[in-house]
Amino acid sequence: MTTIRLGRHIYGLAAIGFGVIAFFWRDFNGPWQQIQALGNIRHPGIFIYAAAALELFGGIAIQWRRMARIGALALGLNFVAFALLWVPRVVAEPLVYDRWGNVFEQLSIFSGALIVYGSLGRSERSVRLARTGYIIFGICVISFTLEQLLYLRGTAGFVPKWIPPGQMFWAVVTTIAFALAAIALLSGRFALPAAQLLTAMIVGFGLLIWLPAPFADPHKLINWAGNAQNLAIAAAAWIVMDYLTEKRARPMSPQIARTPSTEIAR
């Protein structure tokens, strides 16, 4: 297969952003909720710095074709680990959907690494890995829908007040957009235009909501990490868009085409 397009490079930049933020943010006792699952560790910064180093390495490596699979593997392991670290919170509070939402946010980023890793391989196993990443991302979009629906007032609060016709209007519209995108991606009908519009919407979140946040209050971790998180999810959506674009442009080999499990949504 040929290389993933722009999405891979944006994904790497988001990972570098995570790494830089982790190295420069010194308060490890409150904001990094994921590491609470490890218990009362004496030096939590060691874990954060190790993850940051992995993100920096993976984010840089994924930019080059020869190193991209290694970079994708490093980032995939990092983000799936952060997803698993949220699981104890899910077990402790299974009725609080925010806990589930955090797992799926990390899995959506992980899916981007999985698609890149699989798409740069040449075996049928690689094809299946890329397809699996695609399906995981589609499932995560269902979670985005549910999270916005269950916390609709909170979602509306993120919408800048100056955007007409109102905050709740855009909260409802984007929730519906997530739902339609999930249906399109998982059914395979209109999957590519859905991925394109979904990517544009998430990029819009970054430009309108997260990008101004550090200027308003540079002392909050969420304002910096939110930018990296949104960019990483947008990059994963972009990778899905690139993945579908390549599948439409390049016919599958006869051997792969005979395998039902490797059919690609168009």
Summary of the structure (lengths in Angstrom):
residues: 266
radius of gyration: 18.4
end to end distance: 17.2
largest distance: 55.9
contacts: 887
relative contact order: 0.13
helix: 77%
strand: 0%
